[in-house]
Amino acid sequence: MWQTRIGARRFLLLALGIFLFSSGLISLRVPFVGFLALTGLLGLGVGMIDAGLNAYLASLPRSTILLNYLHAFWGMGH
């Protein structure tokens, strides 16, 4: 829903910003309660990146092959 309002590029940039912001603050060794909140925010960023890339690749030609590669490499990274 957000991606259709703001566009794929801005959506992915927002997701990357959330991811980098939360992982940057986690690296500063915040207190445990802050760590819990930031890991939730980090999960949101990762989920947004995954959803944004899925939606973007689904709109391209040969989307099945591209999505298979995306999921294969995503799974190897986790």
N, C-alpha and C positions, 0 to 999 in steps of 0.2 A: 504494500500500500504506500509506504513512504517512497519507495523507489519510483513509482509512477508519478508522484507529486514533484520530487526534486530532481529526478533523472538518475541514471545509473552511475555516472561519474561522480556526482556530488554525494550520492549515497555511499559509494565505496570510499570516498575521501573522508566522509564523516565516520564510517566504520574504522578506517585506519587511524583517524585521530583519536577515537575512543580507545582503541587498542594500545596505541603508543602512550597516551596519557596515563592509562591505568597501569601499564607495565612499567613506565617510568617512575611513577609514584611507589609502586611495589618495590622497585630496586632501591629506594631510599630507606627501606626497613622501617616502615610505619608501624605503629602499635597494632596489636592483634585485631582489634575491632575494625580499624581502618583497613587492615589486610583483608578481612572478610568482605567488606564492602567493595574493595577494589578488585577482588577476584570475581565478584559478581559482575562488575562493570567490564572486566576483561572478558568474561564469558559472553556478555552482550556484544562486545566488539567482534569477537571471533565468529559468533553466530551471524552477525550482520554481514561480515565478509563472506562467509559461506553462502548465505542466501543471496547476496548481491551478485556473486560470481555465478551461481546457478542460474539466476534470472537472466544475466547478461549472456551467458553461453547458450542458453536455450533459445535465444532470439537469433543466433547466428546460423548460417548454413552449415550442414554437417554437425548439427548440435549433439547428436547422439554420441559420436566419436569424441567430441570435445568434452562432453560431460563425463564420459567414461574415463578419459585421461585425468580430468580434474579430480574425480573421486578416487582414482587409483593413487595419485600423488598425494592427495590430502590424507588418505589412509596410511600411506607410508610415512608421512610426517608426524603422525600421532602415534 
